Amino acid sequence: MILTITLNPAIDISYYVNELKLDNVNRCDKYIKTAGGKGINVTKVLRNLNCNVMATGFLGGSSGEFIKNELKKRKVDLRFVDIAGETRNCIAIVSQQQQTEILESGPFITEKEETNFIETLKDNLDKYPIQVVTASGSIPKGLSSSYYTKLIKISNERGIKFLLDTSGIYLHKAIEASPYLIKPNISELEGFYGKKIDSLEKLINVMEELRVYNIQIIVVSLGKEGCIALCDNEVYKVTVPQIKLKNPVGSGDAMVAGMGKGIENKHSYEEILKIGSTCGTLNAMNEETGAINIKEFQDIYNKIKVEKIKRVSI
C-alpha cells in the first residue's frame, strides 16, 4: 500500500479563452475543473496504475468536499483531516498557447488541526501495511517550513520509504532528515550549492554531494530529454521518446507515482526509473493533469531507455 500526503491541495480550474483582454469581460470557450495539488495528482495516477492508495492531508469547505468526491470516484481510501479553512483554488487562464496562473495561498492550519494530522498519520502507518509514503508540494500557512522533516522522521522510524517532491526552503530543510527519494530540478541544485550547472559532469558532482544526507535515490528531470538519477552509487541516464505534447503540467507528479509503484513492488533501480518515466511521459500526452491512459503504457514503456553511465565511490 502507498500513502500519499498533500498538505496544501487545491481545485485546479483551467479557463480557455480566445484572447485574454485585461480590464474587460472575457468569455471562456470551455473550462476544466479537477481535484489538484501535486500529491493529489500522484494519488490519481497511482489509481490509474491500479495501486492500493491511501490519501491524507488537510481539506476544508466546499472545495475540500469537491476533492473528496473526486477521489471517492477513483476508490481512494481517504484519511484527510477536516479543517475550518477553505481549500484553495488554482486558476489557469489559457489563451493563444499562453497560460496565466492565479494561485491562492491556501488556508491557515491551526495547532489542533496539525495535532490531529500527526495522530492520523501515525495511526495509519501503524495499522496498515504501508510500504511507501509520498509527499508533494508546498506547506500551508500555520505549519513550519521544516514540517516535512517531522513527517520523514515518523516514516523512517517505522522503516517506511519516504518519497519527497517539493522545492525551495521546504526541500532544503527536509533533506537533513534523509528521505528515501527526492526529485529536485537543476535550478534547485544551483541554489543549494551556489554553482552554475551547465554540464552533465557538474550535475553528477552536485548530486554526489547530496549523498551526505543518506538519500537513496536522487532524480533530476531534464524535461523532454528525460532525467538523470543517482541511485545508491550508480548514475543512470533515462531517455524518453518524442511525443505529441498536450499538457506537461503534472508530469513530475506522475513520475513520482510510477516510481512509488516500482519501489513498493521492490523493483530494480532501472525498472523504478523506467516505470516513473513512462508515467511522466503519458501524463504529458494527456490533456487532464495527473492522469495517464493505461492502454498506452506498454508502448511508451518499451521506448524508454535506461542507461547506467557511471559508478560513484561510496
Long-range contacts (C-beta under 8 A, 24 or more apart in sequence): 1-52, 1-53, 1-54, 1-128, 1-129, 1-130, 1-131, 1-264, 2-46, 2-51, 2-52, 2-53, 2-54, 2-130, 2-131, 2-132, 2-133, 2-134, 2-260, 2-261, 2-264, 3-53, 3-54, 3-55, 3-56, 3-124, 3-125, 3-128, 3-130, 3-132, 3-133, 3-134, 4-39, 4-40, 4-42, 4-43, 4-46, 4-53, 4-54, 4-55, 4-56, 4-133, 4-134, 4-135, 4-136, 5-39, 5-56, 5-57, 5-121, 5-133, 5-134, 5-135, 5-136, 5-151, 6-37, 6-38, 6-39, 6-40, 6-43, 6-55, 6-56, 6-57, 6-135, 6-136, 6-137, 7-39, 7-57, 7-58, 7-135, 7-137, 7-138, 7-139, 7-140, 7-143, 7-147, 8-37, 8-57, 8-58, 8-88, 8-106, 8-137, 8-138, 8-139, 8-140, 9-35, 9-36, 9-37, 9-39, 9-40, 9-57, 9-58, 9-59, 9-64, 9-67, 9-87, 9-88, 9-137, 10-36, 10-37, 10-40, 10-63, 10-87, 10-88, 10-89, 10-90, 10-103, 10-104, 10-106, 11-35, 11-36, 11-63, 11-66, 11-67, 11-87, 11-88, 11-89, 11-90, 12-36, 12-37, 12-90, 12-92, 12-289, 13-89, 13-90, 13-91, 13-92, 14-91, 14-92, 14-93, 14-94, 15-91, 15-92, 15-93, 15-94, 16-94, 16-95, 17-93, 17-94, 17-95, 18-95, 18-96, 19-95, 19-96, 20-93, 20-95, 20-96, 20-98, 20-100, 26-93, 32-287, 32-288, 33-66, 34-70, 34-288, 34-289, 34-290, 35-66, 35-67, 35-70, 35-71, 36-90, 36-289, 36-290, 37-136, 37-137, 38-136, 38-137, 38-165, 38-250, 38-252, 38-253, 39-134, 39-135, 39-136, 39-137, 39-253, 40-67, 40-71, 40-290, 41-136, 41-250, 41-253, 41-254, 41-257, 41-289, 41-290, 42-134, 42-136, 42-165, 42-253, 42-254, 42-256, 42-257, 42-260, 42-290, 43-71, 43-74, 43-76, 43-257, 43-290, 44-71, 44-74, 44-290, 44-291, 45-253, 45-254, 45-257, 45-258, 45-279, 45-283, 45-290, 45-291, 45-292, 46-257, 46-260, 46-261, 47-74, 47-75, 47-76, 48-257, 48-291, 48-292, 48-294, 49-257, 49-258, 49-261, 49-279, 49-292, 49-294, 50-294, 51-257, 51-260, 51-261, 51-264, 52-77, 53-77, 54-78, 54-79, 54-124, 54-128, 54-130, 55-79, 55-80, 56-80, 56-81, 56-117, 56-120, 56-121, 56-124, 57-81, 57-117, 58-83, 58-87, 58-107, 58-109, 58-113, 58-117, 58-140, 59-83, 59-87, 60-84, 60-85, 60-86, 60-87, 60-107, 61-85, 61-86, 61-87, 62-86, 63-87, 63-88, 63-89, 79-120, 79-124, 81-113, 81-116, 81-117, 81-120, 83-107, 83-109, 83-110, 83-113, 84-110, 84-113, 85-109, 105-141, 106-138, 106-140, 106-141, 107-140, 107-141, 108-140, 108-141, 108-142, 109-140, 109-141, 109-142, 109-143, 110-142, 111-142, 113-142, 114-142, 114-143, 118-150, 118-154, 121-151, 121-154, 122-154, 125-154, 125-155, 125-158, 125-160, 126-158, 130-160, 131-160, 131-161, 131-263, 131-264, 132-160, 132-161, 132-163, 132-260, 132-263, 132-264, 133-160, 133-161, 133-162, 133-163, 134-162, 134-163, 134-164, 134-165, 134-256, 134-257, 134-260, 135-162, 135-163, 135-164, 135-165, 135-166, 136-164, 136-165, 136-166, 136-253, 136-256, 137-165, 137-166, 138-166, 138-170, 139-166, 139-170, 145-169, 145-170, 145-173, 146-173, 146-174, 148-173, 148-174, 148-177, 148-179, 149-173, 149-174, 149-176, 149-177, 152-177, 152-178, 152-179, 153-177, 161-216, 161-263, 163-256, 163-259, 163-260, 163-263, 165-252, 165-253, 165-256, 175-210, 175-213, 175-215, 176-213, 178-213, 178-214, 178-215, 179-215, 180-215, 180-216, 180-217, 180-263, 181-215, 181-216, 181-217, 181-218, 181-219, 181-259, 181-263, 182-210, 182-215, 182-217, 182-218, 182-219, 183-218, 183-219, 183-220, 183-221, 183-252, 183-255, 183-256, 184-218, 184-220, 185-220, 185-221, 186-220, 189-220, 200-228, 203-228, 204-228, 204-230, 204-235, 204-310, 204-312, 207-235, 208-312, 211-312, 217-259, 217-269, 217-272, 219-255, 219-259, 219-273, 219-276, 221-252, 221-255, 221-280, 226-277, 227-255, 227-273, 227-277, 229-269, 229-273, 230-312, 231-269, 231-272, 231-273, 232-269, 233-311, 233-312, 233-313, 233-314, 234-269, 234-308, 234-310, 234-311, 234-312, 235-308, 235-309, 235-310, 235-311, 235-312, 236-269, 236-270, 236-273, 236-306, 236-307, 236-308, 236-309, 237-306, 237-307, 237-309, 238-273, 238-274, 238-277, 238-304, 238-305, 238-306, 238-307, 239-304, 239-305, 239-307, 240-277, 240-280, 240-281, 240-303, 240-304, 241-281, 241-300, 241-303, 241-304, 243-281, 243-284, 243-285, 243-300, 244-285, 245-284, 245-285, 246-284, 246-285, 246-286, 246-287, 247-283, 247-284, 247-286, 247-287, 247-288, 247-289, 248-283, 248-284, 249-289, 250-283, 250-289, 250-290, 250-291, 251-280, 251-281, 251-283, 251-284, 252-280, 253-283, 253-290, 254-279, 254-280, 254-282, 254-283, 254-290, 254-292, 255-279, 255-280, 255-283, 270-306, 270-308, 273-306, 274-301, 274-304, 274-306, 275-301, 277-304, 277-306, 278-304
